[in-house]
Each structure stands twice: as structure tokens, then as C-alpha cells.
Amino acid sequence: SEYVMNLLERPEYTNCDVSTSWLDGLLASGEKISQPESQVSVMCAAIHKMNARVEKNHMEYLAFLQAGHAPRNDLLDNSFTEVLILNNIKYIVKGHKLSQTC
């Protein structure tokens, strides 16, 4: 994931000046990729996992309604805790979904 983040931050990528030959050249050069701060990686992973859970709960909630059943209350939860381990360090991240857009 660090490699992908590094690629996305490169000027060539942000300027849409990329190709398979550009990527092949980077791979062939053996250039060392700097790693992002651990906290950034953890936060990105936690946000992604929490958002996926919100989406899954939303779809399940709608499925209950469409079937004419009462949805479970836990499907309305908007507070989540993710436990992630990176480089043998355990992180506990708590987050809340405030609205559809944030």
C-alpha cells in the first residue's frame, strides 16, 4: 500500500503523465519508496473499513425494509471501533458517521 500511495503522490501521476513504460521504468530503477507515517496508514485503513461497514449496514437495512421486515437496531449504529496492527503495534481507532457526506 505504501508503494501505491507513493505512486499517487508523484507529479507524473497528478499531472496525468503516466504510462505502462513509466511504471516499468520505476520498477526497473529499483528506486526506494519512502513509507508514509504509520498513523496515516492506520487512519486510512480504519476509515476505509468503517465506511465499508456503514455501506454494508445500509444495504442490509434496506433489504430488511424491502422484504417487509423490521431491521435490526444495530444496523443504525454510527459509532465504530477498529483494531488494526501495523509493524507489531496495535492501534484502536474509534470513529463516527455523522451524515451521508461525512
C-alpha positions as CSV (number, residue, x, y, z in Angstrom):
1,S,0.0,0.0,0.0
2,E,2.9,2.4,0.7
3,Y,4.1,1.8,-2.9
4,V,0.7,2.8,-4.3
5,M,0.5,5.8,-2.1
6,N,3.9,6.9,-3.3
7,L,2.9,6.5,-6.9
8,L,-0.3,8.5,-6.4
9,E,1.8,11.4,-4.9
10,R,4.2,11.6,-7.7
11,P,4.0,14.7,-10.0
12,E,3.8,12.5,-13.1
13,Y,0.7,10.8,-11.7
14,T,-1.0,14.1,-10.5
15,N,-0.3,15.6,-14.0
16,C,-1.8,12.5,-15.7
17,D,1.6,11.9,-17.4
18,V,1.8,8.2,-16.8
19,S,2.0,5.1,-18.9
20,T,3.0,1.4,-18.5
21,S,6.5,2.3,-19.7
22,W,6.8,5.0,-16.9
23,L,5.8,2.3,-14.4
24,D,8.2,-0.2,-15.9
25,G,11.0,2.4,-15.6
26,L,10.2,2.9,-11.9
27,L,10.3,-0.8,-11.3
28,A,13.5,-1.3,-13.2
29,S,15.3,1.5,-11.4
30,G,14.9,-0.2,-8.1
31,E,14.2,3.2,-6.5
32,K,13.5,3.0,-2.8
33,I,10.0,4.0,-1.8
34,S,9.6,6.1,1.3
35,Q,6.9,4.9,3.7
36,P,4.2,7.2,5.0
37,E,3.8,7.8,8.7
38,S,2.3,4.8,10.4
39,Q,-0.6,6.9,11.8
40,V,-1.6,7.9,8.3
41,S,-1.7,4.3,7.1
42,V,-3.7,3.3,10.1
43,M,-6.2,6.1,9.8
44,C,-6.7,5.4,6.1
45,A,-7.3,1.7,6.7
46,A,-9.7,2.4,9.6
47,I,-11.7,4.9,7.6
48,H,-11.9,2.5,4.7
49,K,-13.1,-0.4,7.0
50,M,-15.6,1.8,8.8
51,N,-17.0,3.2,5.6
52,A,-17.4,-0.3,4.2
53,R,-19.3,-1.4,7.3
54,V,-21.6,1.6,7.1
55,E,-22.3,0.8,3.4
56,K,-22.9,-2.9,4.3
57,N,-25.3,-2.0,7.1
58,H,-27.2,0.5,4.9
59,M,-27.7,-2.2,2.2
60,E,-28.8,-4.7,4.8
61,Y,-31.2,-2.2,6.4
62,L,-32.8,-1.5,3.0
63,A,-33.1,-5.3,2.3
64,F,-35.0,-5.8,5.5
65,L,-37.4,-2.9,4.6
66,Q,-37.9,-4.2,1.1
67,A,-38.8,-7.6,2.5
68,G,-41.3,-6.1,4.8
69,H,-39.3,-6.9,8.0
70,A,-38.2,-4.7,10.8
71,P,-34.5,-4.1,10.5
72,R,-32.2,-4.8,13.5
73,N,-31.3,-1.8,15.6
74,D,-27.5,-2.5,15.3
75,L,-27.8,-1.6,11.6
76,L,-28.3,2.0,12.6
77,D,-25.1,2.2,14.6
78,N,-23.0,5.2,13.6
79,S,-20.1,4.6,16.1
80,F,-17.4,2.1,15.2
81,T,-14.1,0.8,16.7
82,E,-11.4,-0.7,14.5
83,V,-8.5,-2.6,15.9
84,L,-5.5,-2.6,13.5
85,I,-2.0,-3.9,13.8
86,L,0.9,-2.4,11.9
87,N,4.6,-3.2,12.4
88,N,3.6,-5.2,15.6
89,I,1.9,-2.1,17.1
90,K,-1.8,-2.4,18.0
91,Y,-3.9,0.6,17.2
92,I,-7.5,1.1,18.4
93,V,-9.4,3.7,16.2
94,K,-12.8,5.0,17.1
95,G,-14.9,6.8,14.6
96,H,-18.4,8.1,14.0
97,K,-20.5,8.6,10.8
98,L,-22.2,11.9,11.1
99,S,-24.1,12.1,7.8
100,Q,-24.1,10.8,4.3
101,T,-21.3,13.1,3.3
102,C,-19.0,13.0,6.3
